[in-house]
Structure formats: C-alpha cells, structure tokens
C-alpha cells in the first residue's frame, strides 16, 4: 500500500471510534455523539421514578 493511500485511509477513519449500526440495506453508519445524546434524551423523557407500590411488586 502506498504511503498516500495509507494516509488517506487513516484520515478517513480519524473520527470513527469503532461503534456503528447496520441499516436495512447493509450500510455501516457510525454512531455519532448526537445520536447518543438524542437516545439518552428520549430515554430520560420516558423514565418514571418507581412508586412505593411498584417497588413492592404490586
């Protein structure tokens, strides 16, 4: 592999840290900070603190 190709390959992967999803068409989509924050926001909005009744199993 030439040095130029190796450098291009490294710069293309500089922002990718190993986490991705595979879409319905088989494309690999890197997971971004924005995607993680959006998922956390959705989970937080759905969260309900357990009441004492739920905690007791009833």
C-alpha positions as CSV (number, residue, x, y, z in Angstrom):
1,X,0.0,0.0,0.0
2,X,1.4,3.4,-0.9
3,X,2.1,6.0,1.8
4,X,-0.5,8.3,0.2
5,X,-3.3,5.7,0.3
6,X,-2.4,4.8,3.9
7,X,-2.6,8.5,4.9
8,X,-6.0,8.9,3.2
9,X,-7.3,5.7,4.9
10,X,-6.1,7.0,8.3
11,X,-7.6,10.4,7.9
12,X,-11.0,8.9,6.7
13,X,-11.1,6.8,9.9
14,X,-9.9,9.6,12.3
15,X,-13.4,10.4,13.6
16,X,-14.6,6.8,13.7
17,X,-14.1,5.1,17.1
18,X,-15.5,1.6,16.4
19,X,-19.2,2.0,17.0
20,X,-21.7,1.6,14.2
21,X,-25.1,0.4,13.2
22,X,-26.0,-1.5,10.1
23,X,-29.1,-0.2,8.3
24,X,-31.6,-2.3,6.4
25,X,-29.5,-2.0,3.2
26,X,-26.4,-3.3,4.9
27,X,-24.7,0.0,5.1
28,X,-22.5,0.7,8.1
29,X,-23.4,4.0,9.8
30,X,-21.0,5.3,12.5
31,X,-22.7,6.2,15.8
32,X,-22.3,9.9,16.5
33,X,-22.3,11.9,19.7
34,X,-25.6,13.5,18.6
35,X,-27.2,10.1,18.1
36,X,-26.2,9.1,21.7
37,X,-27.5,12.3,23.2
38,X,-30.8,12.0,21.3
39,X,-31.2,8.4,22.5
40,X,-30.5,9.5,26.1
41,X,-32.9,12.4,25.9
42,X,-35.7,10.0,24.6
43,X,-35.0,7.6,27.4
44,X,-35.0,10.3,30.0
45,X,-38.3,11.6,28.8
46,X,-39.9,8.2,29.2
47,X,-38.4,7.5,32.6
48,X,-40.8,7.3,35.6
49,X,-39.5,7.0,39.1
50,X,-40.8,3.8,40.7
51,X,-43.5,4.4,43.2
52,X,-43.6,2.5,46.5
53,X,-46.4,0.3,45.1
54,X,-44.3,-0.6,42.0
55,X,-41.2,-1.2,44.2
56,X,-43.1,-3.7,46.4
57,X,-44.0,-5.7,43.3
58,X,-47.7,-4.9,43.3
